Amino acid sequence: MCHRRFASSPPSSHLDVQSDHAAVDLLIEGLDSIVADTREDARETLDFIFNESFASAGQAKAWWQANKNRYDRDLVEQDE
């Protein structure tokens, strides 16, 4: 996995431009960054969007795979 993607900017900056399923994938990657601030920014952003706390990128990825169908393309949770 490439850890340089977020080396200079926090993952939340991607959401300023794009807030969709692809952005969530990037945030999950950010949880594995070698940069501590990036990991924390990714963790905080995911918690803000989903009201879920993740201990690892693996846990976040598993949760997202199981739950992404609950969210529309703009990451708005849909009624079941």
RAKAQUI-V329854 format. One record per residue. D_LAST is the distance of its C-alpha to the last C-alpha in whole Angstrom. Layout:
d_last
D_LAST
D_LAST
This chain:
d_last
35
36
36
38
35
34
38
39
35
32
29
28
30
28
25
28
28
25
21
19
19
22
23
21
23
26
25
25
28
29
29
32
34
38
38
36
35
33
31
31
30
27
26
26
24
21
21
21
18
16
18
19
22
23
27
27
26
26
23
21
22
20
17
17
17
14
12
13
10
8
10
12
16
17
15
12
9
6
4
0
